[in-house]
Amino acid sequence: MPLWTDMSTETTYHNLKSRQIKTLIKQGCTADDWSNVTVAQPLNTDRIRNAHFTGKVRIGVLDGKVSLSGGLQKQTGIYNAAIHNCNIADNVYINNVENYIADYDIASDVVIEHVSLLATDGSTSFGNGTEVAVISEMGARQIPIYDHLSSQVAYILALYRHRPAVIDRLRAMIDSYTQSVTASRGAIGRRARLINCGTLRNIRVGPSAVLDGASHLENGSINSCPEDPCCVGTNVIARDFILSAGAVVTDGTILRHCFVGQATELARQYSAENSVFFANCGGYHGEACSIFAGPYTVTFHKSTLLIAGLYSFLNAGSGSNQSNHMYKLGPVHQGIVERGSKTTSDSYILWPARVGAFTLVMGRHYANSDTSSLPFSYLIEHEDQSLLVPGVNLRNIGTVRDSRKWPKRDKRKSPRLLDKIIFNLLSPYTAHKMAEGIAVLSQVRRSSGPTSQDFSYNGVRIKKSSLEQGLAYYRLGLSRYLGNILVSRLRENDFSCRSDLAGILAPQSPVGTGRWLDIAGLIAPQQAIDELLDSVENGSIDSLESVDSRFDSIYRSFSQYEWTWVADEIGRNLRKDISQATPAEIAGIIRDWITAVEKLDNMRLDDAAKEYAPASRVSFGVDGTEDTRDEDFRAVRGTSEQEELSGEIRQRLEQKKQTAGMLLEKLDSLS
């Protein structure tokens, strides 16, 4: 186990002198054997009072002060505490331990005050190796959690059970790591604060962590670091858990068999069992049971239950619920809500079901639908049926706002970021799904006949008007995305002749064509993931560090892989290798791109303007006329012209028009 304390191996510790023992006894101290108590010199005996020592105890220099809340300073020392088999580094402040501290290595500058019990009881792995039954409540997708678990490794462990050799090898690596950290002594890292806590048993606390008012913590690791401290607050109860750097768990939260990722906050009486939460998640008031919460999964409301599902970049509205129990063979069902989706108040989904990326779910749905090939949609309850409006979220200003807020809200500060996250709204992952959507909607229309006004697909109904609009939205979205990447590449690389152009357009990586996946935040080519898993399976990747390194390599290669996919897609549309495309053909793609950009941006601006329409002013100017209402509204909300996101869209649209004009002129000179 990596020892988080800083007991110097160069410091010499001495047995207490008889006069020092006499002084300590006068100050209310006792020991079962004073020869087992060793101290660094010089020893300030005045700073050890009412202390009771059993077993082997080592104490560092006590000559400093610690600062507590409100600026209060206390002299370091050991007061009113029973200490058993502990190593205590320099300038630790221990005061008022109700029961005792046993079998702990305590680093310098630590504060332990008003704690009932801090003890290591036998051999423990501090939460490592705990089996967490995610997605399948019956336990068929257990993840053995460990200190450095990433969302990507967890995803493979939970969802690639069809590759048992990979799972077995990953579990063996985790078992090996778990054995390496298993110990009969706990550790408290430098500058940690443990204040007003109840029972703390078999826990490991990282540097700079703050435990303030926790009720009961057992068998867990709090992997704090100075750059991104953890906080465990009032009335928290947690058993069999791991908290990552920057995690905040407070306000009566209850955890059992849980992993809490970097910069995740669980608060306000949140309850979670057999669940994993990765980077920047937020759980407040509600409940989670057997969920895989990928990055940025957030839920704010008391009545919200997330159960037996895979989520990421989810915003769950009040009263959102799912069911995984048909009252036949038990809670065996599961659901997948792909990235960027939202559920409105009182929404409900009967598992099994799969919701496509960036979909808004409204109402109650019982048909076990699968809309994974139809992203950016509305899934609406209508006349007791599930009605799908495909692609409509591409024109929604909220979709743009969400995609831009996520990277700005990345609160992780740790030097080592565990989860690899691609934030892009449009990517090969969503573009491939839009292409699938075009194929699906076209097939549905052909198979139903020209007179049909209503279509059925995978448990949902689609109106004819919605289908036609969906096709248009997906085509605009694809043109915009392909053009975005092409234009960026042309802007970043100068060209003055056709051979220059061909060189710029040629992909540099063979990896990237075909299907792309969202591996819990990491958007990547399936080929790259398959190669990683093959390497695990054949043993060429044989450590958790190597697995993480490969995921990191895939993450850093995203842009290169992305251009390979885009170049292949453009080449298939042109029916030739993209490096053989003429300047006129490239110019045609840019014209399609700027048209799509302008249409979608104008739709989004119109959508944003609805927030400033007269209907939005109803609750303003409560005691005045219509003029007062309008003045009050403008004072609080401003105008649509002043709105920041809309202004940014307008500005970027003009910049894109200028870029298109410049590139078209340059391409025309090569014709």
C-alpha positions as CSV (number, residue, x, y, z in Angstrom):
1,M,0.0,0.0,0.0
2,P,1.4,3.4,-0.8
3,L,2.0,5.1,2.5
4,W,0.5,8.6,2.5
5,T,2.2,9.7,5.6
6,D,5.5,11.5,5.7
7,M,7.3,9.8,8.6
8,S,10.9,10.5,7.7
9,T,13.2,7.5,7.6
10,E,16.0,9.9,8.5
11,T,14.5,11.1,11.7
12,T,15.8,9.4,14.9
13,Y,13.2,8.4,17.4
14,H,14.1,8.0,21.1
15,N,12.6,6.4,24.1
16,L,11.2,8.7,26.6
17,K,13.5,9.8,29.5
18,S,12.3,9.1,33.0
19,R,11.7,12.8,33.8
20,Q,9.6,13.1,30.6
21,I,7.5,10.1,31.6
22,K,7.0,11.6,35.1
23,T,5.9,14.9,33.5
24,L,3.5,13.2,31.2
25,I,2.0,11.2,34.1
26,K,1.4,14.4,36.0
27,Q,-0.4,15.7,32.9
28,G,-2.8,12.8,33.0
29,C,-1.0,10.5,30.6
30,T,-0.7,6.7,30.8
31,A,0.9,3.9,28.8
32,D,0.8,0.1,29.1
33,D,4.5,0.1,28.4
34,W,6.3,3.5,28.2
35,S,9.2,1.8,26.4
36,N,6.9,1.3,23.4
37,V,6.4,5.1,23.0
38,T,9.2,6.7,21.0
39,V,9.5,10.4,20.2
40,A,11.4,12.8,17.9
41,Q,13.6,15.4,19.6
42,P,13.1,17.9,21.0
43,L,9.9,16.8,22.8
44,N,7.6,19.4,24.2
45,T,5.9,17.4,26.9
46,D,3.5,20.3,27.6
47,R,1.7,19.3,24.3
48,I,0.8,15.8,25.4
49,R,-2.0,15.8,28.0
50,N,-4.6,13.2,29.0
51,A,-3.2,10.8,26.4
52,H,-3.3,7.1,26.8
53,F,-0.8,4.9,24.8
54,T,-1.0,1.2,24.1
55,G,1.0,-0.9,21.7
56,K,3.9,0.8,19.7
57,V,3.4,4.5,19.3
58,R,5.8,6.9,17.5
59,I,5.4,10.7,17.8
60,G,7.0,13.4,15.8
61,V,8.0,17.0,16.7
62,L,5.2,19.0,18.2
63,D,6.3,22.6,18.1
64,G,3.9,24.3,15.6
65,K,0.3,25.5,15.3
66,V,-2.7,24.6,13.2
67,S,-5.4,26.9,11.9
68,L,-9.0,25.9,12.4
69,S,-12.2,27.4,11.0
70,G,-12.7,31.1,11.7
71,G,-8.9,31.7,12.0
72,L,-8.6,30.0,15.4
73,Q,-5.1,28.7,16.0
74,K,-4.3,25.7,18.3
75,Q,-0.9,24.4,19.4
76,T,-0.2,21.0,17.9
77,G,-0.1,18.1,20.3
78,I,-2.1,15.1,21.6
79,Y,-4.9,15.9,24.1
80,N,-7.6,13.8,25.5
81,A,-7.1,10.8,23.3
82,A,-6.3,7.1,23.5
83,I,-3.7,6.0,20.9
84,H,-2.9,2.4,19.9
85,N,-0.2,1.3,17.5
86,C,0.1,4.6,15.6
87,N,2.8,6.5,13.9
88,I,2.2,10.2,14.3
89,A,4.3,12.7,12.2
90,D,5.3,16.2,13.0
91,N,2.9,18.9,14.2
92,V,-0.3,16.9,14.3
93,Y,-3.2,18.2,16.4
94,I,-5.3,15.4,18.1
95,N,-7.9,16.4,20.6
96,N,-11.0,14.9,22.2
97,V,-11.1,11.4,20.7
98,E,-14.1,9.7,22.4
99,N,-13.0,6.1,22.0
100,Y,-9.5,5.7,20.5
101,I,-7.3,5.8,17.4
102,A,-5.8,2.5,16.4
103,D,-3.4,1.2,13.8
104,Y,-3.0,4.4,11.8
105,D,-0.1,6.2,10.2
106,I,-0.9,9.9,10.5
107,A,1.0,12.5,8.4
108,S,2.2,15.9,9.4
109,D,-0.1,18.9,10.0
110,V,-3.2,16.6,10.4
111,V,-6.1,17.7,12.6
112,I,-8.2,15.1,14.4
113,E,-10.7,16.7,16.8
114,H,-13.9,15.5,18.3
115,V,-13.8,12.1,16.6
116,S,-15.5,9.1,18.1
117,L,-13.4,6.3,16.7
118,L,-10.6,6.0,14.1
119,A,-9.4,2.5,13.7
120,T,-8.2,-0.2,11.3
121,D,-9.7,-3.5,12.2
122,G,-7.7,-6.4,10.7
123,S,-6.7,-6.7,7.1
124,T,-8.6,-4.3,4.7
125,S,-8.3,-3.1,1.2
126,F,-10.0,0.2,2.0
127,G,-12.9,-0.3,-0.5
128,N,-10.7,-1.6,-3.3
129,G,-12.1,-4.7,-4.9
130,T,-15.6,-4.0,-3.7
131,E,-18.0,-5.5,-6.2
132,V,-20.5,-2.9,-7.4
133,A,-23.6,-4.4,-9.2
134,V,-24.2,-1.7,-11.9
135,I,-26.9,-1.7,-14.6
136,S,-28.1,-5.2,-13.8
137,E,-29.5,-5.1,-10.3
138,M,-29.2,-8.9,-10.2
139,G,-25.4,-8.6,-10.3
140,A,-24.5,-9.8,-13.8
141,R,-22.3,-6.7,-14.6
142,Q,-20.3,-6.2,-11.4
143,I,-17.4,-3.8,-11.4
144,P,-14.7,-4.3,-8.9
145,I,-13.8,-0.7,-8.0
146,Y,-10.3,0.5,-7.3
147,D,-8.5,3.7,-6.5
148,H,-7.7,4.7,-10.1
149,L,-10.9,3.4,-11.9
150,S,-11.7,5.3,-15.0
151,S,-15.1,5.5,-16.7
152,Q,-13.6,3.8,-19.7
153,V,-12.3,0.7,-17.8
154,A,-15.6,0.6,-15.9
155,Y,-17.5,0.7,-19.2
156,I,-15.6,-2.3,-20.5
157,L,-16.0,-4.3,-17.3
158,A,-19.7,-3.7,-17.2
159,L,-20.7,-3.9,-20.8
160,Y,-18.3,-6.2,-22.6
161,R,-19.3,-9.4,-20.9
162,H,-19.4,-10.9,-24.4
163,R,-15.6,-10.9,-24.3
164,P,-15.0,-13.0,-21.1
165,A,-11.2,-13.3,-21.6
166,V,-10.9,-9.5,-21.5
167,I,-13.1,-9.3,-18.4
168,D,-11.1,-12.1,-16.7
169,R,-7.7,-10.4,-17.4
170,L,-8.9,-6.9,-16.3
171,R,-10.3,-8.4,-13.1
172,A,-7.0,-10.2,-12.5
173,M,-5.2,-6.9,-12.8
174,I,-7.6,-5.3,-10.3
175,D,-7.2,-8.2,-8.0
176,S,-3.5,-7.7,-8.1
177,Y,-3.8,-4.0,-7.3
178,T,-6.2,-4.7,-4.5
179,Q,-3.8,-7.1,-2.9
180,S,-1.0,-4.5,-3.2
181,V,-3.0,-1.9,-1.2
182,T,-4.4,-4.4,1.4
183,A,-3.0,-3.7,4.8
184,S,-3.7,-3.8,8.5
185,R,-2.9,-0.2,9.0
186,G,-4.7,2.9,7.8
187,A,-3.2,6.2,6.6
188,I,-4.2,9.8,7.0
189,G,-2.5,12.1,4.5
190,R,-0.8,15.4,5.2
191,R,-2.9,18.4,6.2
192,A,-6.1,16.3,6.3
193,R,-8.8,17.5,8.7
194,L,-11.0,15.1,10.6
195,I,-13.4,17.1,12.7
196,N,-16.7,16.3,14.6
197,C,-16.9,12.8,13.1
198,G,-18.4,9.6,14.4
199,T,-17.1,6.1,13.6
200,L,-14.3,6.0,11.0
201,R,-13.3,2.4,10.5
202,N,-10.9,0.9,7.8
203,I,-10.7,4.1,5.9
204,R,-7.7,5.7,4.1
205,V,-7.7,9.5,3.8
206,G,-5.6,11.4,1.3
207,P,-3.7,14.7,1.7
208,S,-5.7,17.8,2.4
209,A,-9.1,16.0,2.7
210,V,-11.7,17.5,5.0
211,L,-14.0,15.2,7.0
212,D,-16.3,17.4,8.9
213,G,-19.3,15.9,10.7
214,A,-19.3,12.5,8.9
215,S,-21.4,10.0,10.9
216,H,-20.1,6.6,9.8
217,L,-17.4,5.8,7.2
218,E,-16.3,2.2,6.8
219,N,-14.1,0.3,4.3
220,G,-13.3,3.2,2.0
221,S,-10.6,5.3,0.4
222,I,-10.8,9.1,0.2
223,N,-8.3,9.8,-2.6
224,S,-7.8,13.4,-2.0
225,C,-4.8,15.4,-3.2
226,P,-3.5,18.9,-2.3
227,E,-4.5,20.2,-5.8
228,D,-8.1,18.9,-5.5
229,P,-9.1,18.0,-1.9
230,C,-12.1,15.8,-1.1
231,C,-14.8,16.8,1.3
232,V,-17.0,14.5,3.4
233,G,-19.6,16.5,5.3
234,T,-22.3,16.4,7.9
235,N,-24.2,13.1,8.6
236,V,-22.7,11.2,5.7
237,I,-22.9,7.4,6.0
238,A,-20.7,5.4,3.6
239,R,-19.7,1.8,3.5
240,D,-17.6,0.0,0.9
241,F,-16.7,3.0,-1.2
242,I,-14.0,5.0,-3.0
243,L,-14.0,8.8,-3.5
244,S,-11.8,10.3,-6.2
245,A,-9.9,13.6,-6.0
246,G,-12.2,16.6,-5.7
247,A,-15.3,14.6,-4.7
248,V,-17.7,16.2,-2.3
249,V,-20.1,14.0,-0.3
250,T,-22.2,15.9,2.3
251,D,-25.6,16.8,3.7
252,G,-26.7,13.4,5.0
253,T,-25.8,11.4,1.8
254,I,-25.9,7.6,2.2
255,L,-23.6,5.5,0.1
256,R,-23.2,1.7,-0.1
257,H,-21.0,-0.1,-2.6
258,C,-20.2,3.1,-4.6
259,F,-17.4,4.7,-6.6
260,V,-17.5,8.5,-6.7
261,G,-15.5,10.1,-9.5
262,Q,-13.4,13.2,-9.7
263,A,-15.1,16.5,-8.9
264,T,-18.5,14.7,-8.4
265,E,-20.8,16.1,-5.7
266,L,-23.4,14.1,-3.9
267,A,-25.4,16.1,-1.4
268,R,-28.8,17.0,0.2
269,Q,-29.8,13.6,1.5
270,Y,-28.8,11.8,-1.7
271,S,-28.9,8.0,-1.5
272,A,-27.0,5.6,-3.7
273,E,-26.4,1.9,-3.7
274,N,-24.3,-0.3,-6.1
275,S,-23.6,2.7,-8.3
276,V,-20.6,4.4,-9.9
277,F,-20.4,8.1,-10.6
278,F,-17.7,9.5,-12.8
279,A,-16.3,13.0,-13.5
280,N,-18.4,16.0,-12.6
281,C,-21.6,14.2,-11.8
282,G,-24.1,15.7,-9.4
283,G,-26.6,13.9,-7.2
284,Y,-29.0,15.9,-5.0
285,H,-32.0,14.8,-3.0
286,G,-32.8,11.7,-5.1
287,E,-31.9,8.1,-5.3
288,A,-29.7,5.9,-7.4
289,C,-29.7,2.1,-7.5
290,S,-27.4,0.0,-9.7
291,I,-26.6,2.9,-12.1
292,F,-23.6,3.6,-14.3
293,A,-23.4,7.4,-14.2
294,G,-21.0,8.5,-16.9
295,P,-19.5,11.9,-16.8
296,Y,-21.8,14.9,-16.1
297,T,-24.8,12.8,-15.1
298,V,-26.8,15.2,-12.8
299,T,-30.1,14.9,-10.9
300,F,-31.4,17.6,-8.5
301,H,-34.8,16.5,-7.2
302,K,-36.1,14.5,-4.3
303,S,-38.5,12.4,-6.2
304,T,-36.0,11.3,-8.9
305,L,-34.9,7.7,-9.1
306,L,-32.3,6.5,-11.5
307,I,-32.1,2.7,-11.6
308,A,-30.4,-0.1,-13.6
309,G,-29.2,2.2,-16.3
310,L,-26.3,3.6,-18.2
311,Y,-26.2,7.4,-18.5
312,S,-23.8,10.2,-19.4
313,F,-24.2,13.9,-19.8
314,L,-27.8,13.4,-18.5
315,N,-30.0,16.0,-16.8
316,A,-32.8,14.1,-15.0
317,G,-35.8,16.2,-14.2
318,S,-37.9,16.0,-11.1
319,G,-39.8,12.8,-10.7
320,S,-37.9,11.0,-13.4
321,N,-38.1,7.3,-12.8
322,Q,-37.5,4.0,-14.6
323,S,-38.6,0.4,-13.8
324,N,-36.4,-2.7,-14.2
325,H,-38.9,-5.2,-12.7
326,M,-41.7,-7.0,-14.5
327,Y,-42.6,-9.0,-11.5
328,K,-41.7,-12.2,-13.3
329,L,-38.0,-13.1,-13.0
330,G,-37.0,-10.2,-10.8
331,P,-35.3,-6.9,-11.5
332,V,-33.4,-8.2,-14.5
333,H,-34.0,-5.4,-17.0
334,Q,-31.7,-2.6,-17.9
335,G,-31.7,0.6,-19.9
336,I,-29.3,2.9,-21.8
337,V,-29.8,6.6,-22.1
338,E,-27.1,7.9,-24.5
339,R,-25.1,11.0,-24.0
340,G,-26.6,14.4,-23.8
341,S,-30.2,13.4,-23.0
342,K,-32.7,15.0,-20.7
343,T,-35.8,13.8,-18.9
344,T,-38.5,16.2,-18.0
345,S,-40.6,16.3,-14.8
346,D,-42.5,13.1,-14.1
347,S,-41.0,11.2,-17.0
348,Y,-41.0,7.4,-16.8
349,I,-39.3,4.7,-18.9
350,L,-40.0,1.0,-18.6
351,W,-36.8,-0.9,-19.1
352,P,-35.5,-2.5,-21.3
353,A,-35.2,0.6,-23.5
354,R,-32.6,2.6,-25.3
355,V,-32.7,6.3,-25.8
356,G,-30.8,8.0,-28.6
357,A,-28.1,10.6,-28.0
358,F,-29.3,14.2,-27.1
359,T,-32.9,13.2,-26.8
360,L,-35.5,15.0,-24.7
361,V,-37.8,12.5,-22.9
362,M,-41.2,13.8,-21.9
363,G,-44.0,11.8,-20.3
364,R,-44.4,8.1,-19.6
365,H,-43.1,5.3,-21.9
366,Y,-44.0,1.6,-21.7
367,A,-43.1,0.2,-25.1
368,N,-39.5,-0.9,-24.6
369,S,-38.4,1.4,-27.4
370,D,-35.0,1.7,-29.1
371,T,-34.3,5.1,-30.7
372,S,-30.5,4.8,-30.6
373,S,-30.3,5.4,-34.4
374,L,-32.4,8.6,-34.2
375,P,-30.4,11.1,-32.1
376,F,-31.3,14.7,-31.3
377,S,-35.0,13.8,-30.9
378,Y,-38.0,14.4,-28.7
379,L,-39.6,11.3,-27.2
380,I,-43.1,12.4,-26.1
381,E,-46.0,10.6,-24.5
382,H,-49.1,11.2,-26.7
383,E,-52.4,9.3,-26.3
384,D,-50.7,6.6,-24.2
385,Q,-48.1,6.0,-26.9
386,S,-44.5,7.0,-27.4
387,L,-44.3,9.6,-30.1
388,L,-40.8,10.4,-31.6
389,V,-39.9,13.7,-33.3
390,P,-36.5,12.9,-34.9
391,G,-33.7,15.4,-35.2
392,V,-35.6,18.4,-33.8
393,N,-33.0,19.0,-31.0
394,L,-30.5,20.0,-33.7
395,R,-32.3,23.3,-34.0
396,N,-32.7,23.7,-30.2
397,I,-30.7,26.5,-28.6
398,G,-30.6,24.4,-25.4
399,T,-28.6,21.7,-27.1
400,V,-25.9,24.2,-28.1
401,R,-25.9,25.7,-24.6
402,D,-25.4,22.2,-23.0
403,S,-22.5,21.3,-25.3
404,R,-20.7,24.6,-24.4
405,K,-21.4,24.5,-20.7
406,W,-19.9,21.0,-20.1
407,P,-16.2,21.8,-20.7
408,K,-16.6,25.1,-18.8
409,R,-18.0,23.2,-15.8
410,D,-15.1,20.7,-15.6
411,K,-14.1,21.1,-12.0
412,R,-11.3,18.5,-12.0
413,K,-8.0,19.9,-10.7
414,S,-6.1,16.8,-10.0
415,P,-2.8,16.4,-11.9
416,R,-4.1,13.0,-13.1
417,L,-7.4,13.0,-14.8
418,L,-8.9,9.5,-14.7
419,D,-11.7,9.9,-17.2
420,K,-11.0,10.7,-20.9
421,I,-13.8,13.0,-22.1
422,I,-14.6,14.3,-25.6
423,F,-17.2,17.1,-25.3
424,N,-18.0,17.6,-29.0
425,L,-21.6,17.9,-29.8
426,L,-21.0,16.8,-33.4
427,S,-18.5,14.0,-33.8
428,P,-18.1,10.8,-35.9
429,Y,-20.2,9.2,-33.2
430,T,-23.3,11.5,-33.6
431,A,-22.6,12.0,-37.3
432,H,-22.7,8.2,-37.9
433,K,-26.0,8.1,-36.0
434,M,-27.4,10.9,-38.1
435,A,-26.5,8.9,-41.2
436,E,-28.1,5.9,-39.7
437,G,-31.1,8.1,-39.0
438,I,-31.4,9.1,-42.6
439,A,-31.3,5.4,-43.6
440,V,-33.8,4.3,-41.0
441,L,-36.3,7.1,-41.8
442,S,-36.0,6.5,-45.5
443,Q,-36.6,2.8,-45.0
444,V,-39.6,3.4,-42.7
445,R,-41.1,5.7,-45.3
446,R,-40.5,3.2,-48.2
447,S,-41.9,0.3,-46.3
448,S,-45.1,2.1,-45.2
449,G,-46.2,3.5,-48.6
450,P,-46.7,7.0,-49.9
451,T,-50.1,7.6,-48.3
452,S,-49.1,6.7,-44.7
453,Q,-49.4,9.6,-42.2
454,D,-48.1,7.6,-39.3
455,F,-45.2,5.3,-39.0
456,S,-44.1,2.7,-36.4
457,Y,-40.4,2.1,-35.5
458,N,-38.9,0.1,-32.6
459,G,-41.7,0.9,-30.2
460,V,-42.4,4.5,-31.2
461,R,-44.7,6.3,-33.6
462,I,-43.4,8.9,-36.0
463,K,-45.8,11.3,-37.8
464,K,-45.1,11.9,-41.5
465,S,-44.4,15.6,-41.0
466,S,-41.9,14.7,-38.3
467,L,-40.3,12.1,-40.4
468,E,-39.8,14.5,-43.3
469,Q,-38.4,17.2,-41.0
470,G,-36.2,14.7,-39.3
471,L,-34.6,13.8,-42.7
472,A,-34.0,17.4,-43.4
473,Y,-32.5,18.0,-39.9
474,Y,-30.1,15.1,-40.2
475,R,-28.9,16.1,-43.7
476,L,-28.2,19.6,-42.4
477,G,-26.4,18.2,-39.4
478,L,-24.3,16.0,-41.5
479,S,-23.4,18.7,-44.0
480,R,-22.5,21.0,-41.1
481,Y,-20.3,18.5,-39.3
482,L,-18.4,17.4,-42.4
483,G,-17.9,21.0,-43.4
484,N,-16.8,22.0,-39.9
485,I,-13.9,19.5,-40.0
486,L,-13.0,20.1,-43.6
487,V,-12.9,23.9,-43.2
488,S,-10.9,23.6,-40.0
489,R,-8.3,21.5,-41.8
490,L,-8.1,23.8,-44.7
491,R,-7.7,26.8,-42.4
492,E,-4.9,25.2,-40.4
493,N,-2.9,24.1,-43.4
494,D,-1.9,26.5,-46.2
495,F,-2.2,25.4,-49.8
496,S,-1.2,27.1,-53.1
497,C,-1.6,24.3,-55.6
498,R,-3.6,21.1,-56.2
499,S,-0.8,18.9,-54.9
500,D,-0.8,20.9,-51.6
501,L,-4.6,20.4,-51.4
502,A,-4.3,16.7,-52.0
503,G,-1.7,16.3,-49.3
504,I,-3.8,18.2,-46.8
505,L,-6.9,16.1,-47.6
506,A,-5.2,12.7,-47.3
507,P,-5.7,11.0,-43.9
508,Q,-2.6,10.4,-41.8
509,S,-4.1,7.5,-39.9
510,P,-5.6,4.2,-41.1
511,V,-7.7,4.1,-37.9
512,G,-11.0,6.0,-37.9
513,T,-13.3,4.7,-40.6
514,G,-16.4,2.8,-39.8
515,R,-18.4,2.8,-36.6
516,W,-17.5,5.0,-33.6
517,L,-18.4,4.4,-29.9
518,D,-19.0,6.5,-26.8
519,I,-17.1,4.7,-24.1
520,A,-18.5,6.6,-21.1
521,G,-17.3,10.0,-22.3
522,L,-14.5,8.9,-24.7
523,I,-15.6,9.1,-28.3
524,A,-13.5,6.7,-30.3
525,P,-13.4,4.5,-33.4
526,Q,-14.6,0.9,-32.7
527,Q,-11.4,-0.3,-34.4
528,A,-9.2,1.4,-31.8
529,I,-11.2,0.0,-29.0
530,D,-11.2,-3.5,-30.5
531,E,-7.4,-3.3,-30.9
532,L,-7.1,-2.3,-27.2
533,L,-9.3,-5.2,-26.1
534,D,-7.4,-7.7,-28.3
535,S,-4.2,-6.5,-26.7
536,V,-5.7,-7.1,-23.2
537,E,-6.9,-10.5,-24.3
538,N,-3.6,-11.7,-25.8
539,G,-1.6,-10.4,-22.9
540,S,0.4,-7.7,-24.6
541,I,-1.4,-5.2,-22.3
542,D,-0.9,-6.7,-18.9
543,S,-1.3,-3.9,-16.3
544,L,-3.9,-1.3,-15.4
545,E,-1.3,1.4,-16.1
546,S,-0.9,0.1,-19.7
547,V,-4.7,0.0,-20.2
548,D,-5.0,3.6,-19.0
549,S,-2.1,4.6,-21.3
550,R,-3.8,3.1,-24.3
551,F,-7.0,4.9,-23.6
552,D,-5.0,8.1,-23.2
553,S,-3.4,7.5,-26.6
554,I,-6.8,7.0,-28.2
555,Y,-8.0,10.2,-26.5
556,R,-5.0,12.2,-27.8
557,S,-5.5,10.8,-31.3
558,F,-9.1,11.9,-31.5
559,S,-8.5,14.7,-34.1
560,Q,-6.4,12.4,-36.3
561,Y,-9.0,9.6,-36.2
562,E,-11.8,12.1,-36.7
563,W,-10.3,13.4,-40.0
564,T,-9.9,9.8,-41.2
565,W,-13.6,9.3,-40.6
566,V,-14.6,12.6,-42.3
567,A,-12.3,12.0,-45.2
568,D,-13.8,8.6,-45.7
569,E,-17.3,9.9,-45.5
570,I,-16.7,12.7,-48.0
571,G,-14.9,10.2,-50.3
572,R,-17.9,7.9,-50.2
573,N,-20.2,10.8,-51.1
574,L,-17.9,11.8,-54.0
575,R,-17.3,8.1,-54.9
576,K,-13.6,8.7,-55.0
577,D,-10.6,9.0,-52.6
578,I,-10.8,12.5,-51.1
579,S,-7.2,13.2,-52.1
580,Q,-8.4,13.0,-55.7
581,A,-11.2,15.5,-55.2
582,T,-11.1,18.5,-57.4
583,P,-11.1,22.1,-56.0
584,A,-14.6,22.5,-57.4
585,E,-15.9,19.4,-55.5
586,I,-14.3,20.7,-52.3
587,A,-15.9,24.1,-52.9
588,G,-19.3,22.4,-53.3
589,I,-18.9,20.8,-49.8
590,I,-18.0,24.2,-48.4
591,R,-21.1,25.8,-50.0
592,D,-23.3,23.1,-48.6
593,W,-21.6,23.6,-45.2
594,I,-22.2,27.3,-45.0
595,T,-25.8,26.8,-46.1
596,A,-26.4,24.3,-43.3
597,V,-24.6,26.5,-40.8
598,E,-26.8,29.4,-41.6
599,K,-30.0,27.4,-41.6
600,L,-29.4,25.7,-38.3
601,D,-28.0,28.8,-36.6
602,N,-31.0,30.9,-37.7
603,M,-33.3,28.1,-36.3
604,R,-31.4,28.2,-33.0
605,L,-31.6,32.0,-32.9
606,D,-35.4,31.8,-33.5
607,D,-35.6,29.2,-30.7
608,A,-33.7,31.5,-28.3
609,A,-36.0,34.5,-29.3
610,K,-39.0,32.5,-28.0
611,E,-37.6,33.1,-24.5
612,Y,-38.2,36.9,-25.0
613,A,-41.7,36.6,-26.6
614,P,-44.7,38.3,-24.9
615,A,-45.8,34.9,-23.4
616,S,-42.5,34.8,-21.4
617,R,-43.3,38.1,-19.7
618,V,-46.5,37.0,-18.0
619,S,-45.2,36.9,-14.5
620,F,-43.3,40.3,-14.7
621,G,-44.4,43.7,-13.7
622,V,-46.7,42.3,-11.1
623,D,-48.3,45.6,-10.0
624,G,-48.2,47.7,-13.2
625,T,-49.3,48.1,-16.7
626,E,-48.1,46.2,-19.8
627,D,-45.3,48.9,-20.2
628,T,-44.3,48.2,-16.6
629,R,-44.3,44.5,-17.3
630,D,-42.0,45.0,-20.4
631,E,-39.7,47.3,-18.5
632,D,-39.5,44.8,-15.6
633,F,-38.8,42.0,-18.0
634,R,-36.0,43.9,-19.8
635,A,-34.4,44.9,-16.4
636,V,-34.3,41.3,-15.3
637,R,-33.8,39.3,-18.5
638,G,-32.5,41.9,-21.0
639,T,-33.3,41.6,-24.7
640,S,-32.7,38.8,-27.2
641,E,-30.0,41.0,-28.8
642,Q,-28.2,41.2,-25.5
643,E,-28.4,37.4,-24.8
644,E,-24.8,36.1,-24.6
645,L,-25.2,32.8,-26.4
646,S,-27.3,34.3,-29.2
647,G,-24.7,37.0,-29.7
648,E,-21.9,34.5,-29.9
649,I,-23.8,32.5,-32.5
650,R,-24.4,35.6,-34.6
651,Q,-20.7,36.6,-34.3
652,R,-19.5,33.1,-35.2
653,L,-21.9,32.9,-38.1
654,E,-20.4,36.0,-39.7
655,Q,-16.9,34.7,-39.1
656,K,-17.8,31.4,-40.8
657,K,-19.3,33.3,-43.8
658,Q,-16.0,35.2,-44.1
659,T,-14.0,31.9,-43.8
660,A,-16.2,30.3,-46.5
661,G,-15.7,33.2,-48.8
662,M,-12.0,33.2,-48.4
663,L,-11.7,29.4,-49.0
664,L,-14.0,29.5,-52.0
665,E,-11.9,32.2,-53.5
666,K,-8.7,30.3,-52.9
667,L,-10.2,27.1,-54.3
668,D,-11.5,28.9,-57.4
669,S,-7.9,30.1,-58.1
670,L,-6.8,26.4,-58.3
671,S,-9.5,25.4,-60.8
